[in-house]
């Protein structure tokens, strides 16, 4: 589900003098349906239904794969739900240890001490990279996690959340090196670990 205003690309039914159909953007609260990466929206002026792909996964200059906006997004717009198997931390750790050679973990901790494992039954949300000054944030509602825009996002921008990871102490230099941040922000913390860590 998309909250608040969404952007709608409308193709008017009448051509311009040049014979082309100009594209206009409308702010719309007429969200009919959202499935995966697409939103189906109703134009407020012509009621035409439009399907728009909202984001895509592709190579990132920050790290591996990343998620990129394909259309404008507005502050507080809900972008995607983080999906995967909901399990205990101990079971998730056991599974990750079995596949340690992969180098990726897609664990998202919940307030009730369970975890969503995006590596099992996950979706595109698992490819959001970390940035210290993120343009998206995670919002937990009823044991589900949604990523929402913190500010207006332009098409082509990579979508980031602040991982704010927590690790049990003590840490070794080798362990900390594994959590080095590469976001390149002016106020980069230099780590994907949270401020409290």
Buried (B, 14 or more C-beta within 10 A) or exposed (E): EBBBBBBBBBEBEEEEEEEEEEEEEBEBEBBEEBEEBEBBBBBEEEEEEBEBEBBEBEEBEBBEBBBBBEBBBBEBBBBBBBBBBBBEEEEBBEBBEEEEEEEEBBBBBBEEEBBBBBBBEBBBBBBBBBBBBBBBBBEBEEEEBBBBBBEEBEEEBBBBBBBBBEBEEEBEEEEBEEBEBBBEEEEEBEBBBEEEB
